[in-house]
């Protein structure tokens, strides 16, 4: 269950959301309730892709 970062295209509010499988189409802005949101690229998403899903696999200082 990854946490993703989003930005609302309507009010520009940035927020994080814990996303379960199949929930992504239902993401709404917590500020204005718009569904017009964009998923942002974050350092955590890059690290998760390249380093696997286990925190024990992360380099020292990144767990």
N, C-alpha and C positions, 0 to 999 in steps of 0.2 A: 504494500500500500504506500506508494510514493507520494510525497508532497510536491506539488508543482506551484510555480509562481505564474500569476496572471496579471494582465493589465486591462482595465475596462476601456474600451474604445470610445465610450460615451463621456464618462466623467474623469478618465485618466487615473482612477484609483488603482493602486497596486496592492495585490493581496496574495496570500498563499492558501492552498486548498489541498486537503488530504483526499485523494481521488481513488475510489474503488473501481474495479473493472466494470466498464459499461456506464459509469457516471459522467464521463466527460461531456456529453451533449447537454447535460443539465446544469452546467456551471453558470452561476449568476453572480454579478457584482454585489458584494455585501453593502455597498454604499447606496447605489441607485437602482439595484435589482435588474439591471440590463443583462441580457444574455450575449451582448455584443462584446465578447472578451477575446483576448489574444494570449496564448501561452507564451511565456518568456523563456529564453534559454538561460540556464543558471549554471554556476560552477558545480553544484551538486548533481545536476543531471549529466554533465560531462563526466564527472568522477564515477557515477554509478554505471555508466555505459562501459568505460574503459577499465574499471577496476573490479567489476563483478558486483554482486549484491551483498557480500559478506564483509562486515566491518573489519574482521581479522585480516582480510586481504589488503586493506588500505595501508599506505606507508605510515611510518611512525609519525604521530602528531595529527593525523587526519581521521582518527576514529571517534 
